[in-house]
Amino acid sequence: MVEKSPSRPSTPPRALERDYTCLGCGYNLRGQPERGSCPECGLPVAKSRLGDLREQPAAYLRRVKLGLALVLTGYLCWLGALVAMLPFAAGMNLVNDNEWVAAIVCLLSGLVLAACVLWGLAGPSLGWWVATSRQPESASMLGRGLVERRAVRVLTPILACSVLVTIVSVVRDIAAGGRQGDLFIASGTVLSILWYLLVILGQRLLNQWAWSMAERHQLRIGRTTSQLLVAAPVLVVYSQIVEPLVRPWLPYPVVGVYLDVGAIVLLIVALACHVMCLREVQTIVKHAHHDAAQREGRGDHHA
């Protein structure tokens, strides 16, 4: 008589040990079995894990990390431009006292100022282009974030063309004796609007990545930042267009000054929050890239 071998006890399914967002309904999948489904909408847990930014290949995370670094350096260049404006203005004041010193100071600070402004415009454009290029299918599960990504891919070439048109208009105005022509005013206005639209789209991408990684605190900050980024230009338009029209009927005309100051402060706060969100997501991506590189390295070693 053949004896039956004792059956091995089945190992319990492994549960998720960190937060994952269900891409179908947004449910937090922490503690759910890896091979299970979302208890709210029934979407397989494996699909939601594939949509998490931290689960992407190391090559893709490397591009995202590089793109965010380029964006951040572009924003920092605007601070450098503000600093370079101080010696440039001081050199302009020294024209009557010492022309040679004024010329050298204005030339050096002007070159630094021009370089900072140029990279401040080109850095974010190039950075978002790199961060959204060659996106793996797993990073766009259920179409999340595709609208923002496609909008960035369309906007960045247009912004690059606007930068070239603005540079040509500046050179033409300098050759004409320093007078600002209509082309410079028009191209500069369009360039400012496109650059700010890119900032808003970039923040929406950061929010989408934070949502996919179940970073609830970061997502709340990001959504508040998006609201501030939209509110700032609305206040600017109101203070520059609507308020002058209704000023004769206002009891205190000085309100327009407060609106201008409030719009500038709100814009600075919104951009500062955007840079903070960018820095936080950049840190998460750095750790995710390091983990992905180690994970793929172990896979190659076992293979």
C-alpha positions in Angstrom: 0.0 0.0 0.0 1.5 3.4 -1.1 1.5 6.0 1.6 0.5 9.5 0.6 3.0 12.2 1.2 1.8 14.9 3.6 0.6 18.0 1.8 2.7 21.1 2.2 1.0 24.0 3.9 0.1 26.7 1.4 2.0 29.9 1.9 -0.3 32.9 2.4 -0.3 35.5 -0.4 2.2 38.3 0.1 0.6 41.6 1.1 1.7 45.0 -0.1 4.0 46.6 2.5 3.7 50.2 1.3 1.1 52.5 -0.1 -0.1 52.0 -3.6 -2.9 53.9 -5.3 -5.6 51.9 -7.2 -5.5 53.4 -10.7 -9.2 52.6 -11.1 -10.7 54.3 -8.0 -7.8 55.8 -6.0 -8.2 53.3 -3.1 -5.1 52.8 -0.9 -4.0 49.2 -1.6 -1.6 48.9 1.4 -2.1 45.5 3.0 -3.8 43.9 0.0 -2.4 40.7 -1.5 -0.1 41.2 -4.4 -2.1 38.9 -6.7 -5.5 40.1 -5.5 -7.8 42.8 -6.6 -9.0 46.2 -5.4 -11.8 45.7 -2.9 -13.6 48.8 -4.2 -13.5 48.5 -8.0 -12.0 45.0 -8.6 -9.0 46.2 -10.6 -6.1 43.8 -10.3 -3.4 45.0 -7.8 -0.7 44.1 -10.3 -2.0 46.7 -12.8 -1.9 49.5 -10.1 1.6 48.5 -9.2 2.7 48.8 -12.8 1.3 52.3 -12.9 3.3 53.4 -9.9 6.2 55.7 -10.8 8.5 53.9 -8.3 7.9 50.6 -10.2 9.1 51.8 -13.6 12.4 50.7 -15.2 15.6 52.3 -14.2 16.2 53.8 -17.6 12.8 55.7 -17.5 13.4 56.9 -14.0 16.8 58.1 -15.0 15.2 60.3 -17.7 12.7 61.6 -15.3 15.4 62.4 -12.8 17.5 64.2 -15.4 14.5 66.2 -16.7 13.5 67.3 -13.2 17.1 68.4 -12.6 17.0 70.5 -15.8 13.7 72.1 -14.8 15.1 72.9 -11.3 18.3 74.5 -12.7 16.1 76.6 -15.0 14.1 77.9 -12.1 17.2 78.7 -10.1 18.6 80.7 -13.0 15.8 83.2 -12.5 17.2 83.8 -9.0 20.6 84.3 -10.7 19.0 86.8 -13.1 17.6 88.8 -10.2 21.0 88.9 -8.6 22.7 89.9 -11.9 20.3 92.8 -12.3 21.9 94.5 -9.2 25.4 95.1 -10.7 23.8 95.8 -14.1 21.7 98.6 -12.6 24.7 99.9 -10.6 26.8 100.0 -13.8 24.1 102.0 -15.5 24.3 104.6 -12.7 28.1 104.8 -13.1 27.9 105.9 -16.7 28.4 109.6 -15.9 31.2 109.0 -13.3 33.4 106.4 -15.0 32.4 105.2 -18.5 35.0 102.4 -18.7 34.1 100.8 -15.3 30.4 101.2 -16.1 30.9 99.5 -19.5 32.8 96.6 -18.0 30.3 96.1 -15.2 27.3 96.4 -17.6 28.9 94.0 -20.1 29.7 91.3 -17.6 26.5 91.5 -15.6 24.5 91.8 -18.8 26.1 88.5 -20.2 25.3 86.7 -16.9 21.8 88.2 -16.9 21.2 87.1 -20.5 22.5 83.6 -19.9 20.3 83.2 -16.8 17.2 84.4 -18.6 18.0 82.2 -21.6 18.4 79.0 -19.5 15.5 80.0 -17.3 13.4 79.7 -20.4 15.1 76.8 -22.0 15.9 74.7 -18.9 12.2 74.0 -17.9 11.3 73.4 -21.6 14.1 70.9 -22.2 13.6 69.3 -18.7 9.9 68.6 -19.2 10.5 67.4 -22.7 13.1 64.9 -21.4 10.9 63.8 -18.4 8.0 63.0 -20.7 9.9 61.3 -23.5 9.6 57.6 -24.4 7.1 56.8 -21.6 6.7 53.1 -21.0 3.2 51.6 -21.4 3.1 50.7 -17.7 3.7 54.3 -16.7 0.4 55.4 -18.4 -2.0 52.8 -17.2 -5.7 53.7 -17.9 -4.6 56.9 -19.6 -3.7 58.7 -16.4 -1.6 61.8 -17.1 -1.6 61.3 -20.9 -3.4 64.7 -21.5 -0.7 66.6 -19.5 2.1 64.7 -21.2 0.8 65.3 -24.7 0.2 69.0 -23.9 3.8 69.3 -22.7 5.1 67.6 -25.8 3.2 70.1 -28.0 3.9 73.2 -25.9 7.7 72.8 -25.6 8.5 73.1 -29.3 6.2 76.2 -29.6 8.0 77.7 -26.6 11.4 77.1 -28.2 10.2 78.9 -31.3 9.0 81.8 -29.2 12.4 82.0 -27.5 14.1 82.2 -30.9 11.6 84.9 -32.2 12.2 86.9 -29.0 16.0 86.7 -29.4 15.8 87.8 -33.0 13.5 90.8 -32.0 16.0 91.8 -29.3 18.9 91.7 -31.7 16.9 93.7 -34.2 15.9 96.3 -31.6 19.5 96.7 -30.5 20.6 97.2 -34.1 17.9 99.8 -34.5 19.2 101.9 -31.6 17.7 100.2 -28.5 14.0 101.0 -29.3 11.6 98.2 -28.3 9.5 97.3 -31.4 6.1 95.7 -31.7 7.7 92.3 -32.4 9.6 92.2 -29.1 6.5 93.2 -27.1 4.3 90.6 -28.9 6.8 87.8 -28.7 7.7 88.6 -25.1 4.0 88.5 -24.1 3.4 85.2 -25.9 6.6 83.7 -24.5 5.6 84.7 -20.9 2.2 83.1 -21.4 3.6 79.9 -22.8 6.2 79.6 -20.1 3.6 80.0 -17.4 1.4 77.4 -19.1 4.3 75.0 -19.0 4.7 75.6 -15.3 1.0 74.8 -14.7 1.2 71.6 -16.8 4.4 70.6 -15.0 2.7 71.0 -11.7 -0.2 68.8 -12.9 2.4 66.2 -13.9 3.9 66.3 -10.5 0.4 65.9 -8.9 -0.2 62.9 -11.2 3.0 61.2 -10.1 2.3 61.9 -6.5 -1.1 60.4 -6.9 0.2 57.3 -8.5 2.7 56.8 -5.6 0.0 57.4 -3.0 1.9 60.4 -1.6 -1.2 61.9 0.0 0.6 64.8 1.8 2.5 65.7 -1.4 -0.7 65.5 -3.4 -2.5 67.9 -1.1 0.3 70.4 -1.4 0.5 69.9 -5.1 -3.2 70.5 -5.6 -3.1 73.7 -3.5 -0.1 74.8 -5.6 -2.1 74.2 -8.8 -4.9 76.4 -7.5 -2.4 79.2 -6.6 -0.8 79.0 -10.0 -4.2 79.5 -11.6 -5.4 82.2 -9.2 -2.2 84.4 -9.6 -2.7 85.2 -13.3 -6.5 85.7 -12.8 -5.7 88.3 -10.2 -3.2 89.9 -12.5 -5.7 90.1 -15.3 -8.3 91.6 -12.9 -5.9 94.2 -11.6 -4.7 95.2 -15.1 -7.9 95.0 -17.1 -11.0 94.8 -15.0 -10.1 97.1 -12.1 -9.1 100.1 -14.3 -12.6 99.9 -15.9 -14.4 100.0 -12.6 -12.0 102.4 -10.9 -14.2 105.5 -11.4 -17.0 103.8 -9.4 -14.7 102.6 -6.6 -14.7 104.7 -3.4 -10.9 104.1 -2.9 -8.9 104.1 -6.2 -5.8 103.0 -4.3 -7.3 99.5 -4.3 -5.6 98.9 -7.7 -2.2 99.2 -6.1 -3.1 96.6 -3.5 -4.3 94.3 -6.2 -1.0 94.6 -8.1 1.1 93.9 -4.9 -1.2 91.0 -4.0 -0.9 89.5 -7.4 2.9 89.7 -7.3 3.0 88.1 -3.8 0.6 85.4 -4.8 2.6 84.6 -7.9 5.9 84.4 -5.9 4.2 82.1 -3.3 2.8 79.9 -6.1 6.1 79.5 -7.8 7.9 78.8 -4.5 5.4 76.1 -3.7 5.9 74.7 -7.2 9.6 74.5 -6.8 9.1 72.8 -3.4 6.8 70.2 -5.0 9.4 69.7 -7.8 12.2 69.2 -5.2 10.1 66.6 -3.2 9.2 64.6 -6.3 12.8 64.8 -7.5 14.0 63.2 -4.2 11.4 60.4 -4.5 12.5 59.7 -8.1 16.1 59.6 -7.0 15.4 56.9 -4.4 13.2 55.0 -6.9 15.9 55.1 -9.5 18.4 53.7 -7.0 16.1 50.9 -6.0 15.2 50.1 -9.6 18.9 49.9 -10.6 19.6 47.6 -7.7 16.5 45.5 -8.5 17.5 45.1 -12.2 21.1 44.5 -11.2 20.1 41.6 -9.0 17.9 40.2 -11.8 20.8 40.3 -14.2 23.0 38.6 -11.7 20.6 35.8 -11.1 20.1 35.4 -14.9 
